[in-house]
Amino acid sequence: MSAAPLDAAALARFVDHTLLKPEATPADVAALVDEGVRLGVYSVCVSPSMLPLDPATTRERGLLVATVCGFPSGKHHSDVKAFEAARSVRDGADEVDMVIDVGAAKAGAWDAVREDVAAVRAAVPEDRVLKVIIESAALSDHEIVEACRASETAGADFVKTSTGFHPTGGATTRAVSIMAETVGGRLGVKASGGVRTLADALAMIEHGATRLGLSGTAAVLAGFEGGAPSADAGSGY
């Protein structure tokens, strides 16, 4: 829970400003970076194939770089996820958001979930952040808890609600609350998927989110001034 009311600048520091649409072009990514700098976000999150980004356009302008791994299905062999994560780190990623095998979670195969996360953790140095996407909308409350426990045991830095591409939906305040209670401040909690308005974003933080994945960041921040969301606010993440 925030200790004081947030303004636009403070909220922006919670945000991974995200572009993961399959049709994204290098020009789109360049525009994302420029917008991220203008808005004052924490990081930009792009697909692995869009890396590396020029440090002069990111770190030297105050942005970290995040990417995804095993995205969006999570149905990749662990060694493939690990290779992808290692490549992304070599290409300059500061943070890697990996997707678990949701089917393994649904089957209660928690050893497999833990080993999957551990394989990627071994490929991501300790000075880089590993976030684990559990696809919370597809899980029961019990499964959310167990997925968070498995992620923590395997060395994750964050647990994250959603890819934003799963048909069951994205982040909910209930899921965020369960995740935050389970990790107890030892890990961060990232809410992503369907967070499209200022009210959505503030509710996620109120319930324990310490990071937000937004593709419609400008529209969310415009809510502080009563601005109207843009036409594609929140699309695809």
Secondary structure, DSSP 8 states (H G I E B T S, - for coil): --SS---HHHHHTTEEEEE--TT--HHHHHHHHHHHHHHT-SEEEE-GGG----TTTTGGGT-EEEEEESTTT--S-HHHHHHHHHHHHHTT-SEEEEE--HHHHHTT-HHHHHHHHHHHHHHS-TTSEEEEE--GGGS-HHHHHHHHHHHHHTT-SEEE---S--TT----HHHHHHHHHHHTTSSEEEEESS--SHHHHHHHHHTT-SEEEES-HHHHHHGGGT----TTTTTT-
